[in-house]
Structure formats: C-alpha cells, structure tokens
Amino acid sequence: MVDIIHHRESIFEQLRKLDADKKPEFGVMTPQHMVEHLAYVVRFSNGKLPQKLHYRDEKAEKFKQYTIYTDRELMPGFKAPMLGDEPARLVHTDINAALANLHQELEDFDAFFANMPDAKPVSPTLGELDYKEWVIFHNKHFKHHLKQFGLA
C-alpha cells in the first residue's frame, strides 16, 4: 500500500485538483465535505478530539483485524456510528481553507506522536490504535475518499 500520509505533497496535489462542484462516484459528500471529513477523523488520532468506542470490544477487535491487518480496502457505503446520514455542516469558507486545515491536522498528528510515541488514541470503530495502526487506517481512509472523487 502506498503511504499516503507520509507523502503529503502528493495528496495535496491531488486534492487541489478537485473542482468544488465535482460529483462523487459514491456517497453524498461534496469535495469540501470530504476534505473536512478527513480532517475531522485525523483529529481522533492527534489528541484533539478523543473518542469513545461505539462497538463491543469483540466487534471492534474483529473490525480492527479486518481493517488494519489485511490488504482489504474500506468499503463504500460504510456508515461510522458517530456520523449522521447527511454530510456534516461545512466548517470552512471554501475548499482551500478546508485543505489548509487538513494539512494542519496532519502536522498535529505528527507532533502528537512525536511527543507521545506510546499513545493509543481511540478509534470509535476499531478501539485503541497505536501510531503505526493509525497510519495504516489513515492511508486506507484517504485512499477510500480519493477514490470517491476519482483521484486514486
């Protein structure tokens, strides 16, 4: 798997190509919703938005094994329990502001784990994840949403 999270210029080069009105190949998000969604989820892993586990431990462990420890991609249509059916209200004025925020959240992810290398922030669906597991998750999550807009 390509390490998207550590090759950020490549990610942002692709994301900057997005037309704000581009229709997704699946799902209901606009490009800006998708970028803001990625930043929101990165906040789970950078210490800014601690989460609680929404599944029983056994279910979370199965889901973690499937998601982190296989080469399987994330499935289109999966609804995380903390997300609603509709895209969240936009936070930023435009997609460029959302991209700047996403970049900052990723920088804060690096800083969080540089300062606390043994931290295990909770994923609401997978349970506690260490740095390497979060990198795997973010790589799969970013790739999933890049595919949503034909960028991967």
N, C-alpha and C positions, 0 to 999 in steps of 0.2 A: 504494500500500500504506500502511495506517495505521502510523504509527511507534509501535509498542507500547512499545519500550524507553525512549523519551523521555516517555511518558505513563504513568508507573508507577502513579500512583494508580488509574487506570482498570484496569490489570492486576490490582492487588492487590484492588481492589473486587470484580472478577470471581472471583478465586481464593478470596477469603474466603467466597464463597457456596457453595463446594464442600462437600458432605457427605462426610465421611471414608469412607463406605461406598458412594459413587456408583460404579456400574459404567461402564467406558469404552465408548465407541461402537466403538472398535477397540483392539487391543493388550491387554496383560495388566497394565498398571500400575494401581495404586490412585491416588487423588488425591495422597496424600502421596508415593508413589514418583515421580509426575510432577513435583511441585514440587522434590523432591530431585534428580531428573534434570536439570531446568533449571538449578539452582544448580551442579551438577557440571559441566555444559557451559560455563556462564559462567566457571567457574574456568580453563578452557582459554584464555580471552581476557583475563583480568585479571592474568595473570602468576603465579598461584598454583599452577597445575597444567600445566606445559609438556608438550606432546605431541610425538610423532614422527609423521611421515606414514606411513600404513599402505598407501598405494597407490603405484604407479609415478607418476612426475611427469606423464606424458601423461594417465593416467586421472584423476588429481587435477585437472589443468587442465580437462579436459572436464567433470568433475563441478562444478568451481568455476564455469565459464561457465554451465552449466545452472542451478545453484542461486542464484548471486549476480546474474547478469546477464540473467535472464529474469523474467517475472512468474509463472512456474510455482510452485505450492505444493509443499511437501515431501510425498512420497508416504507414505501409511500403509503400515506394514509394513517400511519400510527398516530394516535392521539395521546399525548402525555397527560396524565391525570391533573396536572396543575394548569393546563391550558384550556381555554374555552373552545367552543366550536368555531367562533369567528376570530379573525386576526385581532390582536390587541389594538387599542387606540395608538396611533403613531405618537411618538415622543418628540422626535426631531423635526425641524422645519423642512428638511429635504434629505434626499438620499446621501448627499455629500456629507452632511452633518452626521447622519447615521453611520457612515463609513468611518469618519473620524472617531466617533465614539467606540465603534467596534475595534479599531486599531488600539485605542487607549485601553480597552478592557483586556485585550490580548497582552499588552505590555504589563498590565497589572497582574495578569495570570503569571507571567514570568517572574515578576518581583515577589509575588506571594510565595511561590515555591522556592525562590532563592533564599528568602528569609525563613521559611518554614518547610524544609525539604521532606519532613516526615508527616506533614499534614495529610488528612484524608477527608476533604470536603464531601458532603453527602450529595449524591445524585438522587432526585426524587423517585427514580425508577430502578436504579441499579445499586443503591446503597453507597457505602463509603468507597471512594476511589482515591488511589494514590496518584502521584504526578504522571507516571507512565500510563496508567489507565485513563486518566483524563485526556492525555494527548491522543490516545487511540480513539476515545469517544469523540473528541472534537474533530479529529480528522474525518471520521465517518460521518459525523453530523454536518460538517461543512460540505463534504463531497455530496451528501444527500441533497442539500439545498442548492448547491451549484448545478446538480443535475436537474433540479426543479425548473431552472431557467435556462437549460441547455448549455451550461458552461463547463460541464465535466463529462 
